[in-house]
Amino acid sequence: MSQRLDHTKIAPNAAKGFYAASAYLTQCSVPKVLVDLVYLRVSQINGCAYCIDMHSRDLQKEGVSIDKLVLVSVWREAGPLFDERERAALAWAEVVTRVAETGAPDADFAAVSAVFSEREVVDLTMAVSLMSAYNRIGISMRLTPAAVASAAAA
């Protein structure tokens, strides 16, 4: 599989808008590791290999254990490995990523709002939304995951 188009060269101003939103989210009210966990879960749901690879590597660099990384997709079954805020963020990430199916029910909004401030809920929702958009670019443009590029180079 090879990259179809380089969206950053063809539409640099559009890419800059995405980068600006990404920059905001690196300094938002939600800790970076938690944002990256959300990015990883959203990417798993959407099936974006490029983003799964990237955010798994980012989380490893941030000190998240491999034990925790491999259980992100089944976080509900991982017991105390994920704390209350992580569980709430991952649940909200799933609801918002699947919004066409879920409709983002009031009960789910109340659950995330019980653990996060209004600003944090907005920032989490922005992170989910941005990552969903990035996933659509990664998949449709066939961006190559670092692991695939490394294997091909070897």
PENORWO-V451751 format. One record per backbone hydrogen bond with DSSP energy under -0.5 kcal/mol. CO is the residue of the C=O (numbers start at 0). NH is the residue of the N-H. Records with the same first field share a line. If there is no record, write none. Layout:
CO = NH  NH
//
This chain:
4 = 6
5 = 8  9
6 = 10
10 = 14
11 = 15
12 = 16
13 = 17
14 = 18
15 = 19
16 = 20
17 = 21
18 = 22
19 = 23
20 = 24
21 = 25
22 = 26
23 = 26
24 = 27
30 = 34
31 = 35
32 = 36
33 = 37
34 = 38
35 = 39
36 = 40
37 = 41
38 = 42
39 = 43
40 = 44
41 = 45
42 = 46  47
46 = 48
47 = 51
48 = 52
49 = 53
50 = 54
51 = 55
52 = 56
53 = 57
54 = 58
55 = 59
56 = 60
57 = 61
58 = 63
59 = 62
64 = 68
65 = 69
66 = 70
67 = 70
68 = 71
70 = 73
71 = 74
73 = 76
74 = 77
77 = 80
78 = 81
82 = 86
83 = 87
84 = 88
85 = 89
86 = 90
87 = 91
88 = 92
89 = 93
90 = 94
91 = 95
92 = 96
93 = 97
95 = 98
97 = 100  101
98 = 102
104 = 108
105 = 109
106 = 110
107 = 111
108 = 112
109 = 113
111 = 114  115
116 = 120
117 = 121
118 = 122
119 = 123
120 = 124
121 = 125
122 = 126
123 = 127
124 = 128
125 = 129
126 = 130
127 = 131
128 = 132
129 = 133
130 = 134
131 = 135
132 = 136
133 = 137
134 = 138
135 = 139
136 = 140
137 = 142
138 = 141
140 = 3
144 = 148
145 = 149
146 = 150
147 = 151
148 = 152
149 = 153
//
